[in-house]
Amino acid sequence: MSTNPPDLRPDLARARVSETPRKGQPTIGMVSLGCPKALVDSERILTRLRAEGYGISPDYSGADAVIVNTCGFLDSAKAESLGAIGEAIDANGKVIVTGCLGAEPEYITGAHPKVLAVTGPHQYEQVLDAVHGAVPPAPDPFVDLLPASGVKLTPRHFSYLKISEGCNHKCKFCIIPDMRGRLASRPAHAVVREAEKLVESGVRELLVISQDTSAYGVDIKHAEDRGHRAHITDLARDLGGLGAWVRLHYVYPYPHVRQLIPLMAEGLVLPYLDIPFQHAHPDTLRRMARPAAAAKTLDEIAAWRRDCPDIALRSTFIVGYPGETEEEFQTLLDWLDEARLDRVGCFKYENVDGARSNALPDHVPEEIKQDRWERFMEKAQAISEDKLAAKVGTVQEVIVDDIDEDGIATCRTKADAPEIDGCLFIDEGTAGLSVGDIVSVEVDEAGEYDLWGRLPG
């Protein structure tokens, strides 16, 4: 679970709706917590509400009710969600709860009995029903026209594109299949149509997300409809023809992932794979109930790099999993030394209510988990610093995310996803740049996670 950074979190409905609410228009606020998949859910809810004539309030006080879209993956995420619900109740009073934590309504109402309604993840109709009950709609068909791109909580130039819900894996540390169900893929033609509309509205980067992107279409037998086949390779090729950057997240390293690499080498899809390896020792992976093929994974990584030398690999890992020995942890460090991933995140294991891993023997003491986390991150940081230093003197294509009042541009290379990876900064000569521009930059300095560069000429 990764919460949105405080300066980017779409709390209080920081939506891209510029018009001032008309007189008498009911308004709704939104707090969206957790992963990008939840952010897409929030955008869909607000888009539906906006189409029904509701205004989007940028703060609690201006809203007739507030929706809190929760995360319930880890105990720390549950605590953050409960805190956000309490803050909304204190500031507004009318609060509707949805999202992953909504799968445990008694847990929420036990802490906050004043909430108006609790719905589970992607229960859009129930959320709308709850809003209608709390704040009846009052649409004006001559005024309430929805922008073609819908309501977005991300900047205008990039957008998350969710291709499926749920997951068929049974990892012992995870309860997402219990909360969001088994894999349910969207029809390929619907995904492509949504992507086309986003690109037409000015989106320059599509971030493809799901719980298991590699498995897209398995549940619907890779059905073909209206010229589009529900298979990740076909979908990636279709999306790559729209003229925007296409970035793939949460890709399990199944053998057919090899078919994506030529698309990256051709430039149809960004040379970037976000793969949740989680660990490297086969015994740890077995206790996690994950595929135990770390050695073969190294072979796959070598093949990917051979076929697409510019590919950037990011992953997340868990240290301190129940039963993890020092030998197993050292295997992970050695694997990281060999794999030399470009972007790495690491979490200390913690119990999640309802997860099967809670019952495993030999839980690791907190101080050992902390020590291993620090050692892991020290190695990952050194690898990142070394790999970024090798980019000094190269020319990188970047997308501009922000330009501050001092003219400093915050950008991302093809190797950087928003909010989770590093940035490239340009601190002079940015007068002609605009947010969303894609430009070439010469890298002249590197740090542990970020780059600095200048525009050629």
C-alpha positions as CSV (number, residue, x, y, z in Angstrom):
1,M,0.0,0.0,0.0
2,S,1.3,3.4,-0.8
3,T,-0.6,6.5,0.2
4,N,-0.5,9.5,-2.0
5,P,2.1,12.0,-0.9
6,P,0.6,14.9,1.1
7,D,1.4,17.5,-1.6
8,L,-0.2,15.4,-4.3
9,R,-3.0,13.7,-2.4
10,P,-6.4,14.6,-3.9
11,D,-7.9,15.3,-0.5
12,L,-10.9,17.6,-0.4
13,A,-11.6,16.9,-4.1
14,R,-8.8,18.8,-5.8
15,A,-10.6,18.1,-9.0
16,R,-10.0,19.8,-12.4
17,V,-13.4,21.5,-12.5
18,S,-12.8,25.2,-13.0
19,E,-16.3,26.6,-13.1
20,T,-17.9,28.3,-10.0
21,P,-20.8,26.3,-8.6
22,R,-24.1,27.9,-9.7
23,K,-26.6,29.2,-7.2
24,G,-28.4,26.4,-5.5
25,Q,-26.1,23.7,-6.9
26,P,-25.5,20.8,-4.3
27,T,-21.8,20.2,-3.8
28,I,-19.7,17.2,-2.8
29,G,-16.2,16.9,-1.4
30,M,-13.9,13.9,-1.8
31,V,-11.0,12.5,0.2
32,S,-9.2,9.8,-1.8
33,L,-6.7,7.6,0.0
34,G,-4.5,4.7,-1.0
35,C,-3.4,3.4,-4.4
36,P,-4.0,4.7,-7.9
37,K,-6.7,2.1,-8.4
38,A,-8.7,3.9,-5.7
39,L,-8.0,7.2,-7.3
40,V,-9.6,6.0,-10.5
41,D,-12.6,5.0,-8.5
42,S,-12.8,8.4,-7.0
43,E,-12.6,10.0,-10.4
44,R,-15.4,7.8,-11.7
45,I,-17.7,8.6,-8.7
46,L,-17.1,12.4,-9.1
47,T,-17.7,12.2,-12.9
48,R,-21.0,10.5,-12.3
49,L,-22.0,13.0,-9.7
50,R,-20.9,15.9,-11.9
51,A,-23.0,14.5,-14.7
52,E,-26.0,14.5,-12.3
53,G,-25.6,18.2,-11.6
54,Y,-23.5,18.1,-8.4
55,G,-20.7,20.6,-8.0
56,I,-17.3,19.6,-6.7
57,S,-16.2,21.4,-3.5
58,P,-12.5,22.1,-2.9
59,D,-12.9,22.1,0.9
60,Y,-15.0,20.6,3.6
61,S,-16.9,23.8,4.5
62,G,-18.2,24.4,1.0
63,A,-19.5,20.8,0.6
64,D,-23.0,19.6,1.4
65,A,-21.5,16.2,2.0
66,V,-18.1,14.5,1.9
67,I,-17.1,11.1,0.4
68,V,-14.1,9.4,1.9
69,N,-12.6,6.7,-0.3
70,T,-10.7,4.5,2.0
71,C,-7.7,2.1,1.9
72,G,-7.8,-1.0,4.1
73,F,-4.8,-3.0,2.9
74,L,-2.6,-2.5,6.0
75,D,-3.4,-1.7,9.6
76,S,-1.5,1.7,9.2
77,A,-3.7,2.4,6.1
78,K,-6.8,1.6,8.2
79,A,-5.7,4.0,10.9
80,E,-5.2,6.7,8.2
81,S,-8.6,6.1,6.8
82,L,-10.3,6.2,10.2
83,G,-8.5,9.5,10.9
84,A,-9.6,11.0,7.6
85,I,-13.2,9.9,8.3
86,G,-13.1,11.6,11.7
87,E,-11.6,14.8,10.3
88,A,-14.4,15.0,7.7
89,I,-17.1,14.4,10.3
90,D,-15.7,17.1,12.6
91,A,-15.4,19.6,9.7
92,N,-18.6,18.8,7.8
93,G,-20.8,16.3,9.6
94,K,-22.2,14.5,6.5
95,V,-19.8,11.7,5.6
96,I,-20.2,8.8,3.2
97,V,-17.5,6.1,3.3
98,T,-16.5,3.9,0.4
99,G,-13.5,1.9,-0.8
100,C,-11.6,-1.1,0.5
101,L,-12.2,-0.4,4.2
102,G,-15.8,-0.3,3.4
103,A,-15.7,-4.0,3.1
104,E,-15.7,-3.9,6.9
105,P,-18.6,-1.7,7.8
106,E,-18.8,-2.6,11.5
107,Y,-15.1,-1.6,11.8
108,I,-16.0,1.9,10.5
109,T,-19.3,2.4,12.3
110,G,-17.7,1.1,15.5
111,A,-15.2,4.0,15.4
112,H,-17.5,6.6,13.7
113,P,-21.2,5.8,14.3
114,K,-22.2,9.1,12.7
115,V,-21.3,8.2,9.1
116,L,-24.3,8.3,6.8
117,A,-23.4,5.2,4.8
118,V,-20.7,2.7,4.2
119,T,-20.1,1.0,0.8
120,G,-17.4,-1.4,-0.4
121,P,-14.9,-1.0,-3.2
122,H,-16.1,-0.1,-6.7
123,Q,-19.8,0.0,-5.6
124,Y,-20.5,3.1,-7.6
125,E,-24.3,2.8,-7.6
126,Q,-24.5,2.4,-3.8
127,V,-22.3,5.5,-3.4
128,L,-24.5,7.5,-5.7
129,D,-27.6,6.2,-3.8
130,A,-26.1,7.3,-0.5
131,V,-25.3,10.8,-1.9
132,H,-28.8,11.1,-3.3
133,G,-30.2,10.3,0.1
134,A,-28.0,12.8,1.9
135,V,-28.0,15.6,-0.7
136,P,-30.8,15.3,-3.3
137,P,-29.6,16.2,-6.8
138,A,-30.9,19.5,-8.3
139,P,-29.6,19.4,-11.9
140,D,-30.0,22.2,-14.4
141,P,-29.9,20.6,-17.9
142,F,-29.0,23.9,-19.5
143,V,-26.0,24.6,-17.2
144,D,-24.6,21.3,-15.9
145,L,-22.6,20.1,-18.9
146,L,-19.9,17.5,-18.1
147,P,-16.5,18.1,-19.7
148,A,-15.7,15.3,-22.2
149,S,-12.8,14.1,-20.1
150,G,-14.8,13.8,-16.9
151,V,-13.6,14.8,-13.5
152,K,-9.9,14.2,-12.9
153,L,-8.0,14.2,-9.6
154,T,-4.6,13.9,-11.4
155,P,-3.0,16.7,-13.4
156,R,-4.4,17.2,-16.8
157,H,-1.5,15.7,-18.7
158,F,-1.4,12.2,-17.2
159,S,-4.2,9.8,-16.2
160,Y,-4.5,6.4,-14.7
161,L,-6.3,3.8,-16.9
162,K,-7.7,0.9,-14.9
163,I,-8.1,-2.3,-17.0
164,S,-9.4,-4.8,-14.5
165,E,-10.5,-5.3,-10.9
166,G,-9.6,-8.0,-8.4
167,C,-7.0,-10.6,-8.4
168,N,-6.7,-14.4,-8.7
169,H,-3.6,-14.8,-6.6
170,K,-3.7,-16.1,-3.0
171,C,-0.7,-14.4,-1.5
172,K,-0.8,-15.0,2.3
173,F,0.0,-11.4,3.3
174,C,-2.7,-9.9,1.1
175,I,-6.5,-9.6,1.5
176,I,-7.2,-7.7,-1.8
177,P,-9.0,-10.7,-3.4
178,D,-11.3,-10.8,-0.3
179,M,-12.0,-7.0,-0.6
180,R,-12.1,-6.6,-4.4
181,G,-12.9,-10.1,-5.6
182,R,-11.4,-12.2,-8.3
183,L,-10.0,-10.9,-11.6
184,A,-12.7,-9.0,-13.6
185,S,-11.2,-7.6,-16.8
186,R,-12.9,-4.7,-18.7
187,P,-13.6,-5.3,-22.4
188,A,-10.6,-4.2,-24.5
189,H,-12.7,-1.9,-26.7
190,A,-14.0,-0.1,-23.6
191,V,-10.4,0.4,-22.3
192,V,-9.2,1.7,-25.7
193,R,-12.2,4.0,-26.1
194,E,-11.6,5.5,-22.6
195,A,-7.9,6.0,-23.5
196,E,-8.8,7.7,-26.8
197,K,-11.1,10.1,-25.0
198,L,-8.4,10.9,-22.5
199,V,-5.8,11.5,-25.2
200,E,-8.3,13.7,-27.1
201,S,-8.7,15.8,-23.9
202,G,-5.0,16.5,-23.6
203,V,-3.6,13.5,-21.6
204,R,0.0,12.9,-22.7
205,E,0.7,9.8,-20.5
206,L,-1.5,6.8,-19.7
207,L,-0.6,4.8,-16.6
208,V,-2.1,1.3,-17.0
209,I,-3.1,-0.1,-13.7
210,S,-4.8,-3.2,-12.2
211,Q,-4.0,-5.6,-9.4
212,D,-2.4,-8.0,-12.0
213,T,-1.9,-6.4,-15.3
214,S,-0.2,-9.4,-16.9
215,A,-3.4,-11.5,-16.3
216,Y,-5.6,-9.0,-18.1
217,G,-8.2,-10.8,-20.1
218,V,-7.7,-14.3,-18.7
219,D,-11.1,-14.3,-17.0
220,I,-12.9,-13.5,-20.3
221,K,-10.8,-15.9,-22.3
222,H,-9.0,-13.0,-24.1
223,A,-12.3,-12.1,-25.9
224,E,-12.1,-10.0,-29.0
225,D,-14.8,-7.5,-29.6
226,R,-15.0,-4.6,-32.1
227,G,-11.4,-5.1,-33.3
228,H,-9.7,-5.2,-29.9
229,R,-8.5,-8.4,-28.1
230,A,-8.4,-8.6,-24.3
231,H,-4.8,-9.6,-23.9
232,I,-2.1,-7.3,-22.4
233,T,0.1,-7.6,-25.4
234,D,-2.7,-6.6,-27.8
235,L,-3.9,-3.9,-25.5
236,A,-0.4,-2.4,-25.1
237,R,-0.1,-2.3,-28.9
238,D,-3.5,-0.7,-29.3
239,L,-2.7,1.9,-26.6
240,G,0.7,2.5,-28.0
241,G,-0.9,3.7,-31.3
242,L,-2.7,6.6,-29.6
243,G,0.4,8.9,-29.5
244,A,0.7,9.2,-25.7
245,W,3.3,7.7,-23.3
246,V,2.0,4.3,-22.1
247,R,3.4,3.1,-18.7
248,L,2.6,-0.4,-17.4
249,H,2.2,-1.0,-13.6
250,Y,1.8,-4.1,-11.5
251,V,3.1,-6.6,-14.1
252,Y,3.7,-10.1,-12.8
253,P,6.7,-11.8,-14.6
254,Y,4.7,-14.4,-16.5
255,P,6.5,-15.8,-19.5
256,H,4.3,-13.9,-21.9
257,V,5.6,-10.6,-20.5
258,R,8.5,-11.2,-23.0
259,Q,6.1,-10.3,-25.7
260,L,5.9,-6.7,-24.3
261,I,9.6,-6.1,-24.6
262,P,9.7,-5.7,-28.4
263,L,6.9,-3.1,-28.1
264,M,9.1,-1.1,-25.7
265,A,12.1,-1.5,-28.0
266,E,10.0,-0.1,-30.8
267,G,8.8,2.9,-28.7
268,L,5.2,1.9,-28.7
269,V,5.2,1.5,-24.9
270,L,7.5,3.1,-22.4
271,P,10.5,0.9,-21.6
272,Y,9.3,0.6,-18.0
273,L,8.0,-2.4,-16.0
274,D,6.6,-2.2,-12.5
275,I,6.9,-5.8,-11.2
276,P,6.0,-6.8,-7.6
277,F,8.8,-9.3,-6.8
278,Q,8.3,-9.0,-3.0
279,H,11.3,-11.3,-2.2
280,A,14.0,-13.5,-3.7
281,H,14.5,-16.5,-1.4
282,P,12.4,-19.5,-2.5
283,D,11.4,-20.5,1.0
284,T,10.2,-17.0,1.8
285,L,8.3,-16.9,-1.5
286,R,6.7,-20.2,-0.7
287,R,5.5,-19.0,2.7
288,M,4.1,-16.0,0.9
289,A,2.4,-18.4,-1.5
290,R,4.0,-16.7,-4.4
291,P,5.9,-18.2,-7.4
292,A,9.3,-19.3,-6.1
293,A,11.5,-18.7,-9.2
294,A,14.0,-16.0,-8.2
295,A,16.8,-17.5,-10.3
296,K,14.7,-17.7,-13.4
297,T,13.6,-14.1,-12.7
298,L,17.2,-13.0,-13.0
299,D,17.4,-14.8,-16.4
300,E,14.2,-13.0,-17.5
301,I,15.6,-9.6,-16.4
302,A,18.8,-10.3,-18.4
303,A,16.7,-11.2,-21.5
304,W,14.6,-8.1,-21.1
305,R,17.7,-5.9,-20.9
306,R,19.2,-7.7,-23.9
307,D,16.2,-7.0,-26.1
308,C,15.5,-3.5,-24.7
309,P,18.7,-2.0,-23.2
310,D,16.9,1.2,-22.0
311,I,14.3,-0.7,-19.9
312,A,13.7,0.6,-16.4
313,L,12.6,-1.9,-13.8
314,R,10.9,-1.0,-10.5
315,S,9.6,-3.3,-7.8
316,T,8.6,-3.5,-4.2
317,F,9.8,-5.9,-1.5
318,I,8.7,-7.0,2.0
319,V,11.3,-7.5,4.7
320,G,10.7,-9.2,8.0
321,Y,8.1,-11.6,6.7
322,P,7.2,-14.3,9.3
323,G,10.0,-16.9,9.4
324,E,12.5,-14.8,7.4
325,T,15.9,-15.8,8.6
326,E,19.1,-13.8,8.3
327,E,20.2,-16.2,5.5
328,E,17.0,-15.6,3.6
329,F,17.3,-11.8,4.0
330,Q,21.0,-12.0,2.8
331,T,19.8,-13.9,-0.3
332,L,17.5,-11.0,-1.0
333,L,20.4,-8.5,-0.7
334,D,22.5,-10.7,-3.0
335,W,19.7,-10.9,-5.5
336,L,19.3,-7.2,-5.5
337,D,23.0,-6.8,-6.1
338,E,22.7,-9.0,-9.2
339,A,19.3,-7.7,-10.5
340,R,20.3,-4.0,-10.0
341,L,16.7,-2.7,-10.3
342,D,16.3,1.0,-11.2
343,R,13.6,1.9,-8.8
344,V,12.9,0.0,-5.5
345,G,10.4,0.3,-2.7
346,C,10.5,-1.7,0.5
347,F,8.0,-2.3,3.3
348,K,8.4,-3.8,6.7
349,Y,5.9,-6.7,7.1
350,E,2.9,-6.0,9.3
351,N,-0.1,-8.1,10.0
352,V,-3.3,-7.3,8.1
353,D,-6.6,-8.3,9.7
354,G,-7.9,-11.4,7.8
355,A,-4.5,-12.3,6.1
356,R,-3.4,-15.9,6.4
357,S,0.2,-14.8,7.1
358,N,-0.9,-13.6,10.6
359,A,-1.1,-17.3,11.7
360,L,2.4,-18.2,10.4
361,P,5.0,-19.0,13.1
362,D,8.2,-17.2,13.9
363,H,7.2,-13.6,13.5
364,V,10.2,-11.3,13.2
365,P,10.8,-8.8,16.0
366,E,10.2,-5.1,15.1
367,E,13.8,-4.1,15.7
368,I,15.1,-6.7,13.3
369,K,12.6,-5.7,10.7
370,Q,13.7,-2.1,11.1
371,D,17.4,-3.1,10.8
372,R,16.7,-5.2,7.6
373,W,14.7,-2.4,6.1
374,E,17.6,0.1,6.7
375,R,20.1,-2.3,5.2
376,F,17.9,-3.0,2.2
377,M,17.3,0.6,1.5
378,E,21.0,1.5,1.9
379,K,21.8,-1.0,-0.9
380,A,18.9,0.0,-3.1
381,Q,19.9,3.7,-2.7
382,A,23.5,2.9,-3.7
383,I,22.4,1.1,-6.8
384,S,20.0,3.9,-7.7
385,E,22.8,6.5,-7.2
386,D,25.1,4.5,-9.4
387,K,22.6,4.0,-12.2
388,L,21.6,7.6,-12.2
389,A,25.2,8.8,-12.3
390,A,25.6,6.8,-15.5
391,K,23.0,9.0,-17.1
392,V,25.0,12.2,-16.7
393,G,25.9,13.5,-20.2
394,T,23.0,11.6,-21.8
395,V,19.9,13.2,-23.4
396,Q,16.6,12.1,-21.9
397,E,13.1,12.7,-23.1
398,V,11.1,14.1,-20.2
399,I,7.5,15.1,-19.4
400,V,7.0,18.4,-17.5
401,D,4.9,17.9,-14.3
402,D,5.2,21.4,-12.8
403,I,6.9,24.8,-13.1
404,D,7.1,26.7,-9.9
405,E,7.1,30.5,-9.4
406,D,10.9,30.5,-9.6
407,G,10.8,28.9,-13.0
408,I,12.2,25.5,-11.8
409,A,10.6,22.7,-13.8
410,T,9.9,19.4,-12.2
411,C,9.9,16.7,-14.9
412,R,10.0,12.9,-15.2
413,T,12.0,10.7,-17.6
414,K,10.6,7.6,-19.2
415,A,12.0,5.7,-16.2
416,D,9.9,7.6,-13.7
417,A,6.3,7.1,-12.8
418,P,4.5,10.0,-11.0
419,E,4.5,10.1,-7.2
420,I,6.6,6.9,-6.7
421,D,9.8,7.4,-8.6
422,G,12.4,10.2,-9.0
423,C,12.3,13.5,-10.9
424,L,14.4,15.5,-13.2
425,F,14.7,19.2,-12.4
426,I,15.5,22.0,-14.8
427,D,16.4,25.2,-13.0
428,E,17.1,27.6,-15.9
429,G,15.8,28.4,-19.4
430,T,12.3,27.2,-18.7
431,A,10.4,30.3,-19.9
432,G,9.1,28.5,-23.0
433,L,8.0,25.3,-21.2
434,S,4.4,24.4,-20.2
435,V,3.1,21.7,-17.9
436,G,2.5,18.6,-20.0
437,D,5.3,19.3,-22.6
438,I,7.5,16.5,-23.6
439,V,11.0,17.7,-24.3
440,S,14.6,16.5,-24.6
441,V,17.0,17.4,-21.8
442,E,20.7,17.0,-21.3
443,V,21.5,15.5,-17.9
444,D,24.3,17.3,-16.1
445,E,23.9,16.2,-12.5
446,A,22.7,13.1,-10.6
447,G,21.7,12.4,-7.0
448,E,20.5,9.4,-5.1
449,Y,17.1,9.3,-6.7
450,D,16.8,12.5,-8.9
451,L,18.4,14.1,-11.9
452,W,19.2,17.6,-12.9
453,G,19.5,18.8,-16.5
454,R,19.3,21.6,-19.0
455,L,17.5,22.2,-22.3
456,P,19.9,21.9,-25.3
457,G,21.0,25.0,-27.1
